[in-house]
Amino acid sequence: MALVFDSLSTPLKLRLGLVALAIVSPYWLGPLRIREKQKRAASPENMELVNDPAQVPAPLTSFVDQTRRTLESLGFAKTAVLRQRLGVVVLGESADGTIASGLALPKPDGTVHSLISYTTQLRGGRKIRTSNSSLPSTTPAPKGVEGLRLPDERDAARLLDIHRRLVARATRAGAQLQPLSVADPIAYQRREEQSSIAHAVGCGYWYRRGEQLALTWKGAFLSAWRMLPPWRTLAEQRDRRVAGVLLAARG
């Protein structure tokens, strides 16, 4: 291979070098950019309970209405809508204490980024979480959290079916459910966000800087790489395989 490269003309070597540099640049330039630009609040965002549909930002009204109807049809009788600075959260609670969470954020191009996730807690604090987020988590999963991310599964009912099969697998192995509640939706959401912040700092990806969190060098590089192949591809393939096994086990 080295002999072949040495035989090339200097202009061609230069072009090949530039192509190689462009290919690998996301792996070193990406972390530098996100470390400079990405910041997050060091405490949970302010939020308010939405009692009037007019309080929902116009671009997110359709998501809120559709998500509430869908969750209620799936047995999440207790639903609530929270408004935050950047978007809205729709929470729902099922009879077995599983929590559904729908998140919607407006994007600069006028579209809406949205996701649905389901969370079930087991005795001992272990959690099972299934979502259709289009983006991987930028940090490793917290200890005690088993999760599936299925970005192509936009059907909330089918996603819930997969989640319940994952929970059923755990209960067959002896786990017991510990119901969660959104009786106080703001308190629930604040606990979730505080847990996320504590994990981000605890795993060494972020550090506190005044009222904000900033990425460490470790966090900048590993977060960026989690968004890129082969790590992102392998994680998505793993989650699809697990979901496929669960769905194939129809009795």
C-alpha positions as CSV (number, residue, x, y, z in Angstrom):
1,M,0.0,0.0,0.0
2,A,2.8,2.4,0.9
3,L,4.5,1.6,-2.4
4,V,1.4,2.4,-4.3
5,F,1.0,5.7,-2.5
6,D,4.6,6.6,-3.1
7,S,4.2,6.1,-6.8
8,L,1.4,8.7,-7.1
9,S,2.1,12.2,-8.3
10,T,2.4,15.0,-5.7
11,P,-0.9,16.7,-6.7
12,L,-2.8,13.4,-6.4
13,K,-1.2,12.7,-3.0
14,L,-2.3,16.1,-1.8
15,R,-5.9,15.6,-3.0
16,L,-6.0,12.2,-1.4
17,G,-4.7,13.7,1.8
18,L,-7.4,16.4,1.8
19,V,-10.1,13.7,1.2
20,A,-8.8,11.7,4.1
21,L,-8.7,14.8,6.3
22,A,-12.3,15.6,5.4
23,I,-13.4,12.1,6.2
24,V,-11.9,12.1,9.7
25,S,-12.6,15.7,10.6
26,P,-15.9,15.0,12.4
27,Y,-14.0,12.8,14.8
28,W,-11.6,15.6,15.9
29,L,-13.2,18.9,14.7
30,G,-16.7,17.9,16.0
31,P,-15.6,17.6,19.6
32,L,-13.8,20.9,19.5
33,R,-16.9,22.6,18.2
34,I,-19.4,21.1,20.6
35,R,-17.1,21.8,23.6
36,E,-17.0,25.4,22.7
37,K,-20.7,25.8,21.8
38,Q,-22.7,23.4,23.9
39,K,-23.8,24.4,27.4
40,R,-26.7,23.3,29.5
41,A,-28.3,24.5,32.7
42,A,-26.9,23.3,36.0
43,S,-30.4,23.0,37.5
44,P,-33.8,21.9,36.1
45,E,-35.5,24.4,33.8
46,N,-38.4,26.5,35.0
47,M,-41.7,25.0,33.9
48,E,-45.3,25.7,34.3
49,L,-48.4,23.5,34.1
50,V,-50.5,24.2,31.1
51,N,-54.2,24.5,32.0
52,D,-55.3,26.5,28.9
53,P,-54.5,25.2,25.4
54,A,-53.8,28.7,24.4
55,Q,-50.6,28.6,26.5
56,V,-49.1,26.0,24.1
57,P,-46.8,27.6,21.4
58,A,-48.6,27.5,18.1
59,P,-46.0,25.2,16.4
60,L,-46.4,22.6,19.1
61,T,-50.3,22.6,19.4
62,S,-50.7,19.7,17.0
63,F,-48.1,17.6,18.8
64,V,-49.7,18.2,22.2
65,D,-53.3,17.5,21.0
66,Q,-52.3,14.3,19.1
67,T,-50.0,13.0,21.9
68,R,-52.7,13.4,24.6
69,R,-55.3,11.7,22.5
70,T,-52.9,8.9,21.7
71,L,-51.8,8.3,25.3
72,E,-55.3,8.4,26.6
73,S,-56.3,5.8,24.0
74,L,-53.4,3.6,25.2
75,G,-54.6,3.7,28.8
76,F,-52.7,6.7,30.1
77,A,-55.7,8.3,31.8
78,K,-53.8,10.9,33.8
79,T,-52.1,13.3,31.4
80,A,-50.5,16.7,32.0
81,V,-48.8,19.3,29.8
82,L,-45.8,21.3,31.0
83,R,-44.4,24.3,29.2
84,Q,-40.6,24.9,29.4
85,R,-38.5,27.6,27.9
86,L,-37.7,25.7,24.7
87,G,-40.7,23.4,24.3
88,V,-43.4,21.3,25.9
89,V,-43.6,18.0,27.8
90,V,-46.7,15.8,27.8
91,L,-46.8,13.3,30.7
92,G,-49.1,10.4,31.2
93,E,-49.5,7.7,33.8
94,S,-50.9,4.3,33.2
95,A,-52.7,2.0,35.7
96,D,-49.5,0.0,36.3
97,G,-47.4,3.0,37.1
98,T,-45.7,3.3,33.7
99,I,-45.0,6.9,32.7
100,A,-45.2,8.1,29.2
101,S,-43.4,11.3,28.2
102,G,-43.7,13.2,25.0
103,L,-41.3,16.0,24.2
104,A,-41.5,18.5,21.5
105,L,-39.1,21.3,20.5
106,P,-39.5,23.8,17.7
107,K,-36.6,23.8,15.2
108,P,-35.2,26.8,13.4
109,D,-36.4,25.5,10.0
110,G,-40.0,25.6,11.3
111,T,-40.3,21.8,11.9
112,V,-40.7,20.1,15.2
113,H,-38.4,17.7,16.9
114,S,-40.4,15.2,18.9
115,L,-40.1,11.9,20.7
116,I,-42.1,9.6,22.9
117,S,-40.6,7.6,25.8
118,Y,-42.0,5.1,28.3
119,T,-40.5,4.5,31.7
120,T,-41.3,1.7,34.1
121,Q,-39.5,1.4,37.5
122,L,-38.7,-1.9,39.2
123,R,-38.2,-2.4,42.9
124,G,-34.7,-1.5,43.9
125,G,-34.7,1.5,41.7
126,R,-33.9,-0.2,38.4
127,K,-35.7,1.5,35.4
128,I,-36.7,0.3,31.9
129,R,-37.0,3.0,29.3
130,T,-38.0,2.8,25.7
131,S,-38.0,5.7,23.3
132,N,-38.2,6.7,19.7
133,S,-35.7,9.6,20.0
134,S,-34.0,10.3,16.7
135,L,-30.8,11.2,18.5
136,P,-28.6,8.9,20.7
137,S,-27.9,9.9,24.2
138,T,-24.7,11.9,24.5
139,T,-23.8,10.1,27.8
140,P,-23.8,6.4,28.6
141,A,-26.9,5.0,30.2
142,P,-27.0,5.6,34.0
143,K,-26.4,2.6,36.2
144,G,-29.6,0.7,36.7
145,V,-31.3,2.0,33.5
146,E,-32.0,-0.5,30.7
147,G,-33.1,1.3,27.6
148,L,-34.0,0.8,23.9
149,R,-33.9,3.6,21.4
150,L,-35.9,2.9,18.3
151,P,-35.9,6.1,16.1
152,D,-37.8,4.4,13.2
153,E,-40.7,3.4,15.4
154,R,-43.0,6.4,15.2
155,D,-46.1,4.4,16.2
156,A,-46.7,5.1,19.9
157,A,-48.8,2.0,20.3
158,R,-46.2,-0.3,18.8
159,L,-43.5,1.4,20.8
160,L,-45.5,0.7,24.0
161,D,-46.0,-2.9,23.0
162,I,-42.2,-3.3,22.7
163,H,-41.7,-1.6,26.0
164,R,-44.2,-3.8,27.8
165,R,-42.5,-6.9,26.4
166,L,-39.2,-5.6,27.8
167,V,-40.8,-5.1,31.2
168,A,-42.5,-8.5,31.0
169,R,-39.1,-10.2,30.3
170,A,-37.8,-8.5,33.5
171,T,-40.8,-9.6,35.6
172,R,-40.5,-13.2,34.4
173,A,-37.0,-13.1,35.7
174,G,-38.3,-12.1,39.1
175,A,-38.4,-8.3,39.1
176,Q,-41.3,-6.5,40.7
177,L,-42.9,-3.3,39.6
178,Q,-42.6,-0.1,41.6
179,P,-45.3,2.2,40.2
180,L,-44.3,5.8,39.3
181,S,-46.7,8.7,39.5
182,V,-47.2,12.1,37.8
183,A,-49.7,13.2,40.4
184,D,-47.4,16.2,40.7
185,P,-46.2,16.5,37.1
186,I,-43.8,19.4,37.8
187,A,-42.1,17.6,40.7
188,Y,-41.8,14.4,38.6
189,Q,-40.2,16.3,35.7
190,R,-37.8,18.2,37.9
191,R,-36.7,14.9,39.5
192,E,-36.0,13.5,36.0
193,E,-34.0,16.5,34.9
194,Q,-32.1,16.7,38.2
195,S,-31.2,13.0,37.8
196,S,-30.0,13.7,34.3
197,I,-27.8,16.6,35.4
198,A,-26.3,14.6,38.3
199,H,-25.5,11.7,35.9
200,A,-23.9,14.0,33.3
201,V,-21.6,15.4,36.0
202,G,-21.0,12.0,37.7
203,C,-19.9,10.2,34.6
204,G,-17.3,12.9,33.9
205,Y,-18.8,14.3,30.7
206,W,-19.9,17.7,32.1
207,Y,-18.7,19.9,34.9
208,R,-20.3,22.8,36.7
209,R,-19.3,26.3,35.7
210,G,-21.4,28.9,37.5
211,E,-25.0,28.5,36.6
212,Q,-24.2,26.2,33.6
213,L,-22.7,22.9,32.8
214,A,-19.9,22.7,30.3
215,L,-18.4,19.7,28.5
216,T,-15.1,18.2,29.8
217,W,-12.6,17.2,27.1
218,K,-13.6,13.6,27.8
219,G,-17.3,14.5,27.4
220,A,-16.7,16.5,24.2
221,F,-14.9,13.7,22.4
222,L,-17.0,10.8,23.7
223,S,-20.3,12.6,23.2
224,A,-19.4,13.5,19.6
225,W,-18.2,9.9,18.8
226,R,-21.5,8.5,20.2
227,M,-23.2,10.4,17.4
228,L,-20.9,8.9,14.7
229,P,-20.3,5.5,13.1
230,P,-19.4,2.9,14.1
231,W,-20.6,3.5,17.7
232,R,-24.0,5.0,16.7
233,T,-24.6,2.3,14.1
234,L,-23.7,-0.5,16.4
235,A,-26.0,0.8,19.2
236,E,-28.9,1.2,16.8
237,Q,-28.4,-2.3,15.4
238,R,-28.3,-3.7,18.9
239,D,-31.6,-2.0,19.9
240,R,-33.3,-3.2,16.7
241,R,-32.1,-6.8,17.4
242,V,-33.5,-6.7,20.9
243,A,-36.9,-5.3,19.7
244,G,-37.0,-7.9,16.9
245,V,-36.5,-10.7,19.4
246,L,-39.2,-9.3,21.7
247,L,-41.7,-8.9,18.9
248,A,-40.9,-12.4,17.5
249,A,-41.8,-13.9,20.9
250,R,-45.5,-13.6,20.5
251,G,-47.2,-16.4,22.3
